[in-house]
């Protein structure tokens, strides 16, 4: 039983240290960052549009 656990541990460490796994993690992180940046960009566009709408209402009222 102990030998099986040792072999499994070695296999997992070898897999986690492999270049393919590291590349896959890097790709997933880059994709997540890109999605987050895209969503933030849309949010900023909405905030800027709302700001311009509010200021356009404010000037005639003053």
N, CA, C and O of each residue as an XYZ file, in Angstrom:
248
protein
N       0.822     -1.186      0.000
C       0.000      0.000      0.000
C       0.868      1.253      0.000
O       0.609      2.191     -0.753
N       1.900      1.268      0.845
C       2.779      2.434      0.905
C       3.500      2.643     -0.418
O       3.712      3.776     -0.851
N       3.868      1.557     -1.045
C       4.571      1.657     -2.335
C       3.661      2.253     -3.407
O       4.107      3.038     -4.244
N       2.394      1.878     -3.373
C       1.430      2.415     -4.332
C       1.251      3.911     -4.127
O       1.173      4.664     -5.098
N       1.187      4.344     -2.891
C       1.039      5.768     -2.595
C       2.290      6.527     -3.040
O       2.189      7.629     -3.580
N       3.460      5.944     -2.815
C       4.707      6.586     -3.249
C       4.747      6.721     -4.767
O       5.150      7.760     -5.290
N       4.334      5.681     -5.466
C       4.322      5.725     -6.925
C       3.318      6.762     -7.427
O       3.595      7.495     -8.376
N       2.176      6.817     -6.795
C       1.158      7.796     -7.178
C       1.677      9.217     -6.933
O       1.494     10.102     -7.769
N       2.313      9.424     -5.806
C       2.868     10.741     -5.488
C       3.925     11.141     -6.511
O       3.949     12.290     -6.953
N       4.784     10.227     -6.886
C       5.810     10.522     -7.891
C       5.178     10.875     -9.232
O       5.621     11.798     -9.915
N       4.138     10.130     -9.602
C       3.451     10.394    -10.868
C       2.802     11.776    -10.858
O       2.876     12.508    -11.845
N       2.170     12.126     -9.752
C       1.527     13.441     -9.653
C       2.562     14.543     -9.714
O       2.367     15.525    -10.431
N       3.662     14.410     -8.982
C       4.710     15.431     -9.011
C       5.316     15.567    -10.402
O       5.623     16.671    -10.852
N       5.483     14.435    -11.076
C       6.037     14.473    -12.424
C       5.071     15.198    -13.371
O       5.494     15.983    -14.219
N       3.775     14.925    -13.216
C       2.761     15.568    -14.061
C       2.697     17.069    -13.784
O       2.652     17.862    -14.725
N       2.694     17.472    -12.526
C       2.610     18.887    -12.179
C       3.861     19.656    -12.612
O       3.790     20.857    -12.872
N       4.976     18.988    -12.687
C       6.217     19.630    -13.094
C       6.457     19.589    -14.588
O       7.443     20.151    -15.066
N       5.585     18.941    -15.335
C       5.810     18.805    -16.773
C       5.532     20.121    -17.485
O       4.735     20.937    -17.023
N       6.196     20.314    -18.607
C       6.037     21.539    -19.394
C       4.628     21.657    -19.983
O       4.092     22.760    -20.087
N       4.042     20.555    -20.357
C       2.701     20.578    -20.917
C       1.678     21.088    -19.916
O       0.813     21.892    -20.261
N       1.775     20.628    -18.686
C       0.861     21.081    -17.650
C       1.076     22.560    -17.345
O       0.113     23.310    -17.184
N       2.334     22.978    -17.266
C       2.629     24.382    -17.005
C       2.117     25.264    -18.135
O       1.606     26.354    -17.882
N       2.247     24.810    -19.372
C       1.740     25.571    -20.511
C       0.219     25.670    -20.464
O      -0.347     26.721    -20.763
N      -0.439     24.581    -20.092
C      -1.905     24.588    -20.007
C      -2.375     25.557    -18.927
O      -3.338     26.294    -19.137
N      -1.715     25.565    -17.790
C      -2.076     26.496    -16.719
C      -1.848     27.929    -17.168
O      -2.665     28.805    -16.886
N      -0.750     28.175    -17.861
C      -0.460     29.515    -18.369
C      -1.538     29.973    -19.355
O      -1.963     31.127    -19.314
N      -1.976     29.084    -20.229
C      -3.027     29.427    -21.194
C      -4.343     29.744    -20.499
O      -5.030     30.695    -20.871
N      -4.691     28.967    -19.507
C      -5.940     29.206    -18.776
C      -5.871     30.543    -18.039
O      -6.849     31.290    -18.014
N      -4.726     30.846    -17.444
C      -4.569     32.125    -16.740
C      -4.655     33.294    -17.714
O      -5.289     34.305    -17.409
N      -4.032     33.174    -18.873
C      -4.079     34.241    -19.871
C      -5.499     34.440    -20.376
O      -5.938     35.575    -20.561
N      -6.214     33.360    -20.597
C      -7.598     33.450    -21.049
C      -8.470     34.120    -19.991
O      -9.296     34.972    -20.319
N      -8.297     33.748    -18.745
C      -9.083     34.341    -17.659
C      -8.777     35.824    -17.529
O      -9.684     36.620    -17.289
N      -7.525     36.207    -17.681
C      -7.146     37.614    -17.604
C      -7.746     38.383    -18.766
O      -8.216     39.506    -18.584
N      -7.739     37.803    -19.951
C      -8.318     38.455    -21.120
C      -9.811     38.652    -20.979
O     -10.338     39.699    -21.356
N     -10.498     37.662    -20.441
C     -11.941     37.768    -20.237
C     -12.236     38.856    -19.210
O     -13.163     39.648    -19.376
N     -11.437     38.884    -18.148
C     -11.639     39.891    -17.110
C     -11.393     41.291    -17.662
O     -12.138     42.219    -17.345
N     -10.356     41.454    -18.484
C     -10.055     42.756    -19.076
C     -11.148     43.175    -20.051
O     -11.506     44.351    -20.110
N     -11.673     42.237    -20.807
C     -12.750     42.536    -21.743
C     -14.003     43.005    -20.992
O     -14.649     43.976    -21.388
N     -14.328     42.314    -19.923
C     -15.510     42.683    -19.141
C     -15.313     44.048    -18.481
O     -16.251     44.842    -18.412
N     -14.119     44.322    -18.002
C     -13.848     45.616    -17.381
C     -13.927     46.725    -18.411
O     -14.397     47.821    -18.106
N     -13.476     46.457    -19.620
C     -13.548     47.460    -20.678
C     -14.981     47.822    -21.001
O     -15.290     48.997    -21.198
N     -15.861     46.841    -21.060
C     -17.277     47.107    -21.306
C     -17.894     47.875    -20.151
O     -18.746     48.737    -20.366
N     -17.483     47.578    -18.949
C     -18.001     48.280    -17.786
C     -17.601     49.744    -17.808
O     -18.408     50.618    -17.493
N     -16.356     50.014    -18.178
C     -15.888     51.397    -18.244
C     -16.615     52.166    -19.338
O     -16.906     53.350    -19.171
N     -16.909     51.517    -20.443
C     -17.645     52.182    -21.520
C     -19.041     52.573    -21.030
O     -19.528     53.660    -21.340
N     -19.671     51.699    -20.276
C     -20.995     51.993    -19.731
C     -20.961     53.133    -18.727
O     -21.845     53.990    -18.715
N     -19.931     53.137    -17.881
C     -19.795     54.215    -16.897
C     -19.555     55.541    -17.602
O     -20.145     56.555    -17.230
N     -18.700     55.543    -18.611
C     -18.430     56.779    -19.353
C     -19.679     57.283    -20.067
O     -19.927     58.488    -20.108
N     -20.463     56.373    -20.625
C     -21.693     56.772    -21.304
C     -22.693     57.361    -20.309
O     -23.333     58.374    -20.593
N     -22.826     56.729    -19.149
C     -23.742     57.244    -18.128
C     -23.289     58.618    -17.641
O     -24.117     59.502    -17.421
N     -21.986     58.802    -17.472
C     -21.458     60.090    -17.039
C     -21.770     61.175    -18.053
O     -22.188     62.272    -17.681
N     -21.569     60.878    -19.333
C     -21.856     61.882    -20.357
C     -23.349     62.188    -20.428
O     -23.734     63.327    -20.693
N     -24.198     61.180    -20.194
C     -25.641     61.426    -20.206
C     -26.043     62.316    -19.037
O     -26.838     63.240    -19.207
N     -25.499     62.046    -17.853
C     -25.840     62.843    -16.679
C     -25.350     64.275    -16.854
O     -26.076     65.216    -16.533
N     -24.139     64.454    -17.353
C     -23.618     65.814    -17.533
C     -24.394     66.549    -18.625
O     -24.521     67.772    -18.563
N     -24.913     65.839    -19.614
C     -25.699     66.515    -20.642
C     -27.032     66.998    -20.075
O     -27.566     68.003    -20.545
N     -27.574     66.313    -19.085
C     -28.798     66.769    -18.430
C     -28.506     67.900    -17.443
O     -29.337     68.783    -17.230
N     -27.339     67.860    -16.857
C     -27.006     68.826    -15.808
C     -26.804     70.222    -16.375
O     -27.284     71.191    -15.787
N     -26.103     70.356    -17.512
C     -25.813     71.688    -18.078
C     -27.075     72.475    -18.409
O     -27.138     73.648    -18.042
N     -28.090     71.915    -19.078
C     -29.306     72.707    -19.350
C     -30.053     73.086    -18.068
O     -30.688     74.140    -18.024
N     -29.992     72.260    -17.035
C     -30.689     72.556    -15.787
C     -30.075     73.707    -15.032
O     -30.762     74.403    -14.285
N     -28.778     73.916    -15.219
C     -28.098     75.003    -14.525
C     -28.352     76.263    -15.299
O     -27.878     77.331    -14.912
